[in-house]
Amino acid sequence: MNANYVAMIVILIIWLGIFLYIFRLDKKVENLTKG
């Protein structure tokens, strides 16, 4: 395994997690404003 390859995968996973977290927060805010 190449160290750079592993680092790239880790960064992608972190970015995906951040994206999903923000997406969920946006959905929650939408529900709160509608409700």
Biopython code that builds the backbone (N, CA, C, O; Angstrom):
import numpy as np
from Bio.PDB.StructureBuilder import StructureBuilder

atoms = [
    (1, "MET", "N", (0.848, -1.211, 0.000)),
    (1, "MET", "CA", (0.000, 0.000, 0.000)),
    (1, "MET", "C", (0.877, 1.251, 0.000)),
    (1, "MET", "O", (1.854, 1.350, 0.742)),
    (2, "ASN", "N", (0.509, 2.175, -0.829)),
    (2, "ASN", "CA", (1.247, 3.437, -0.898)),
    (2, "ASN", "C", (0.696, 4.388, 0.157)),
    (2, "ASN", "O", (-0.518, 4.498, 0.327)),
    (3, "ALA", "N", (1.588, 5.072, 0.862)),
    (3, "ALA", "CA", (1.172, 5.984, 1.933)),
    (3, "ALA", "C", (0.291, 7.104, 1.377)),
    (3, "ALA", "O", (-0.699, 7.488, 1.999)),
    (4, "ASN", "N", (0.657, 7.623, 0.207)),
    (4, "ASN", "CA", (-0.137, 8.695, -0.402)),
    (4, "ASN", "C", (-1.543, 8.203, -0.743)),
    (4, "ASN", "O", (-2.520, 8.938, -0.596)),
    (5, "TYR", "N", (-1.635, 6.958, -1.196)),
    (5, "TYR", "CA", (-2.926, 6.360, -1.547)),
    (5, "TYR", "C", (-3.821, 6.271, -0.317)),
    (5, "TYR", "O", (-5.005, 6.605, -0.369)),
    (6, "VAL", "N", (-3.237, 5.814, 0.795)),
    (6, "VAL", "CA", (-3.992, 5.696, 2.049)),
    (6, "VAL", "C", (-4.454, 7.073, 2.511)),
    (6, "VAL", "O", (-5.605, 7.243, 2.916)),
    (7, "ALA", "N", (-3.559, 8.054, 2.451)),
    (7, "ALA", "CA", (-3.903, 9.414, 2.885)),
    (7, "ALA", "C", (-5.043, 9.970, 2.035)),
    (7, "ALA", "O", (-5.940, 10.633, 2.553)),
    (8, "MET", "N", (-5.008, 9.701, 0.738)),
    (8, "MET", "CA", (-6.053, 10.199, -0.154)),
    (8, "MET", "C", (-7.409, 9.599, 0.216)),
    (8, "MET", "O", (-8.417, 10.306, 0.244)),
    (9, "ILE", "N", (-7.432, 8.295, 0.500)),
    (9, "ILE", "CA", (-8.681, 7.629, 0.884)),
    (9, "ILE", "C", (-9.212, 8.213, 2.194)),
    (9, "ILE", "O", (-10.408, 8.474, 2.322)),
    (10, "VAL", "N", (-8.324, 8.417, 3.160)),
    (10, "VAL", "CA", (-8.737, 8.968, 4.458)),
    (10, "VAL", "C", (-9.350, 10.353, 4.269)),
    (10, "VAL", "O", (-10.390, 10.659, 4.852)),
    (11, "ILE", "N", (-8.706, 11.188, 3.455)),
    (11, "ILE", "CA", (-9.215, 12.548, 3.207)),
    (11, "ILE", "C", (-10.582, 12.479, 2.530)),
    (11, "ILE", "O", (-11.483, 13.243, 2.878)),
    (12, "LEU", "N", (-10.744, 11.577, 1.574)),
    (12, "LEU", "CA", (-12.036, 11.441, 0.890)),
    (12, "LEU", "C", (-13.125, 11.026, 1.870)),
    (12, "LEU", "O", (-14.235, 11.556, 1.823)),
    (13, "ILE", "N", (-12.818, 10.079, 2.761)),
    (13, "ILE", "CA", (-13.798, 9.625, 3.756)),
    (13, "ILE", "C", (-14.184, 10.775, 4.681)),
    (13, "ILE", "O", (-15.360, 10.946, 5.003)),
    (14, "ILE", "N", (-13.195, 11.565, 5.111)),
    (14, "ILE", "CA", (-13.463, 12.698, 6.004)),
    (14, "ILE", "C", (-14.358, 13.713, 5.293)),
    (14, "ILE", "O", (-15.325, 14.199, 5.878)),
    (15, "TRP", "N", (-14.043, 14.036, 4.036)),
    (15, "TRP", "CA", (-14.854, 15.004, 3.289)),
    (15, "TRP", "C", (-16.274, 14.496, 3.106)),
    (15, "TRP", "O", (-17.232, 15.262, 3.206)),
    (16, "LEU", "N", (-16.409, 13.193, 2.835)),
    (16, "LEU", "CA", (-17.738, 12.612, 2.671)),
    (16, "LEU", "C", (-18.529, 12.729, 3.973)),
    (16, "LEU", "O", (-19.716, 13.054, 3.958)),
    (17, "GLY", "N", (-17.866, 12.462, 5.096)),
    (17, "GLY", "CA", (-18.513, 12.582, 6.403)),
    (17, "GLY", "C", (-18.968, 14.005, 6.676)),
    (17, "GLY", "O", (-20.080, 14.228, 7.153)),
    (18, "ILE", "N", (-18.105, 14.970, 6.372)),
    (18, "ILE", "CA", (-18.448, 16.387, 6.586)),
    (18, "ILE", "C", (-19.643, 16.760, 5.707)),
    (18, "ILE", "O", (-20.564, 17.437, 6.164)),
    (19, "PHE", "N", (-19.628, 16.320, 4.453)),
    (19, "PHE", "CA", (-20.711, 16.639, 3.527)),
    (19, "PHE", "C", (-22.041, 16.086, 4.030)),
    (19, "PHE", "O", (-23.052, 16.788, 4.032)),
    (20, "LEU", "N", (-22.034, 14.816, 4.458)),
    (20, "LEU", "CA", (-23.266, 14.204, 4.959)),
    (20, "LEU", "C", (-23.739, 14.903, 6.226)),
    (20, "LEU", "O", (-24.941, 15.084, 6.421)),
    (21, "TYR", "N", (-22.803, 15.299, 7.091)),
    (21, "TYR", "CA", (-23.143, 15.985, 8.342)),
    (21, "TYR", "C", (-23.827, 17.314, 8.042)),
    (21, "TYR", "O", (-24.859, 17.630, 8.635)),
    (22, "ILE", "N", (-23.258, 18.093, 7.124)),
    (22, "ILE", "CA", (-23.839, 19.392, 6.753)),
    (22, "ILE", "C", (-25.195, 19.180, 6.084)),
    (22, "ILE", "O", (-26.138, 19.927, 6.344)),
    (23, "PHE", "N", (-25.297, 18.166, 5.225)),
    (23, "PHE", "CA", (-26.553, 17.876, 4.530)),
    (23, "PHE", "C", (-27.651, 17.564, 5.534)),
    (23, "PHE", "O", (-28.781, 18.028, 5.384)),
    (24, "ARG", "N", (-27.324, 16.772, 6.568)),
    (24, "ARG", "CA", (-28.295, 16.435, 7.612)),
    (24, "ARG", "C", (-28.705, 17.680, 8.387)),
    (24, "ARG", "O", (-29.885, 17.865, 8.685)),
    (25, "LEU", "N", (-27.743, 18.534, 8.713)),
    (25, "LEU", "CA", (-28.063, 19.766, 9.444)),
    (25, "LEU", "C", (-29.006, 20.632, 8.618)),
    (25, "LEU", "O", (-29.953, 21.208, 9.154)),
    (26, "ASP", "N", (-28.748, 20.728, 7.307)),
    (26, "ASP", "CA", (-29.621, 21.518, 6.433)),
    (26, "ASP", "C", (-31.042, 20.956, 6.446)),
    (26, "ASP", "O", (-32.011, 21.713, 6.493)),
    (27, "LYS", "N", (-31.163, 19.638, 6.405)),
    (27, "LYS", "CA", (-32.486, 19.015, 6.435)),
    (27, "LYS", "C", (-33.185, 19.331, 7.759)),
    (27, "LYS", "O", (-34.379, 19.633, 7.772)),
    (28, "LYS", "N", (-32.454, 19.264, 8.866)),
    (28, "LYS", "CA", (-33.032, 19.557, 10.181)),
    (28, "LYS", "C", (-33.505, 21.003, 10.239)),
    (28, "LYS", "O", (-34.601, 21.281, 10.725)),
    (29, "VAL", "N", (-32.688, 21.920, 9.749)),
    (29, "VAL", "CA", (-33.050, 23.342, 9.752)),
    (29, "VAL", "C", (-34.302, 23.553, 8.901)),
    (29, "VAL", "O", (-35.193, 24.313, 9.279)),
    (30, "GLU", "N", (-34.367, 22.879, 7.753)),
    (30, "GLU", "CA", (-35.531, 22.988, 6.879)),
    (30, "GLU", "C", (-36.786, 22.538, 7.613)),
    (30, "GLU", "O", (-37.814, 23.214, 7.561)),
    (31, "ASN", "N", (-36.707, 21.402, 8.295)),
    (31, "ASN", "CA", (-37.857, 20.876, 9.029)),
    (31, "ASN", "C", (-38.262, 21.826, 10.149)),
    (31, "ASN", "O", (-39.452, 22.028, 10.391)),
    (32, "LEU", "N", (-37.282, 22.412, 10.835)),
    (32, "LEU", "CA", (-37.582, 23.335, 11.929)),
    (32, "LEU", "C", (-38.283, 24.583, 11.402)),
    (32, "LEU", "O", (-39.252, 25.047, 12.001)),
    (33, "THR", "N", (-37.803, 25.125, 10.293)),
    (33, "THR", "CA", (-38.395, 26.354, 9.748)),
    (33, "THR", "C", (-39.796, 26.071, 9.206)),
    (33, "THR", "O", (-40.683, 26.916, 9.326)),
    (34, "LYS", "N", (-40.005, 24.901, 8.615)),
    (34, "LYS", "CA", (-41.330, 24.544, 8.088)),
    (34, "LYS", "C", (-42.295, 24.274, 9.238)),
    (34, "LYS", "O", (-43.436, 24.735, 9.223)),
    (35, "GLY", "N", (-41.827, 23.523, 10.235)),
    (35, "GLY", "CA", (-42.680, 23.145, 11.362)),
    (35, "GLY", "C", (-42.968, 24.332, 12.242)),
    (35, "GLY", "O", (-43.673, 24.202, 13.243)),
]
sb = StructureBuilder()
sb.init_structure("model")
sb.init_model(0)
sb.init_chain("A")
sb.init_seg("    ")
for serial, (resi, resn, name, xyz) in enumerate(atoms, 1):
    if name == "N":
        sb.init_residue(resn, " ", resi, " ")
    sb.init_atom(name, np.array(xyz, "f"), 0.0, 1.0, " ", f" {name:<3s}", serial, name[0])
structure = sb.get_structure()
